[in-house]
Amino acid sequence: MTTKDFFTHPLGIVVSAAGATFLWGSAFPFIKLSYASLDIKPDEIGEQMLFAGYRFLLAGLLILILFLFLKRNMKFRTETTKPLLKIGLFQTFLQYVLFYIGLSYSTGIQGSIIAGTTSFFQILLAHFLYPDDRMSRLKVAGLMVGFTGVIFANWPNGEYEIHFGIGEILLMGAMLAGAYGNILAKQGSAKMEVIYLTAYQMILGSLGLIAIGAFTVGLVPFDFDLKSGLMLIYLAFLSATGFILWNNVMKYNQVGKVSLYLFLVPIFGVLLSSLLLGEALHYFVIAGLVLVVAGIVLVNRPSRKKNSLPAK
């Protein structure tokens, strides 16, 4: 079975997309645990960006080391500099700069809900960029059902009162940057191997995060011990593995067919936070998971051409 066969097989798509979103969901509790271990406060954006820079730099280096060990050609090619810088700018740097700043002006529950808008942005971008991936009634229905699931999963986490200000605008910008970065990665994977693309875009994107963090708080403000060091390694691992899986899923499939899997990220985040941090788990989370899965099934049902919405 070739790589393409696996990532286009229905079971391969489910395993890969769910695996990537599970890993990304596990980042929520591990980031909280890392912040507590390193005494990083919610309003210390410089420290948060520096820590994220460490994470993505290490993730990229882990991919390079692993595949060099496996005798794969991972030597940097100068002709890939421009597309990799562009992918790293959106998929790593801008997404996380906007996210951390936005979250400092918003709340955790609103951040989790707004994180679900990445699926909306990806499907909308695909509608205009790919003639064979237009918006349809099934996709709209799936998005609505899936997004409702994300709201359900986060409902018990705090008072459900939505405000829309600078924090929420920045969070939306972060999700748009991430969605566009995923589209750029899909386009870039036509000319670059996914492992090569993923490693170098994270390294290049991380350098910007480290530069901002180093400028504000210095290059090494943290006092790492064994526990915090292992958590950083795990966060790097989940980023490397998650992006390799997701970028392959994006490469071989229509954007509109797989984007709804991203709704699973906040669902897994809530479930794993309950398991690892002892946070209360409400039955609303199960209802949310059911709704997200229902949305994914809706979008992946075969639709007739007459259901397609015309391009604007």
Secondary structure, 3 states (H helix, E strand, C coil): CCHHHHHHCHHHHHHHHHHHHHHHHHHHHHHHHHHHHHCCCCCCHHHHHHHHHHHHHHHHHHHHHHHHHCCCCCCCCHHHHHHHHHHHHHHHHHHHHHHHHHHHCCCHHHHHHHHCHHHHHHHHHHHHHCCCCCCEHHHHHHHHHHHHHHHHHHHHHCCCCCCCCHHHHHHHHHHHHHHHHHHHHHHHCCCCCHHHHHHHHHHHHHHHHHHHHHHHHCCCCCCCCHHHHHHHHHHHHHHHHHHHHHHHHHHHCCHHHHHHHHHHHHHHHHHHHHHHHCCCCCHHHHHHHHHHHHHHHHHCCCCCHHHECCCC
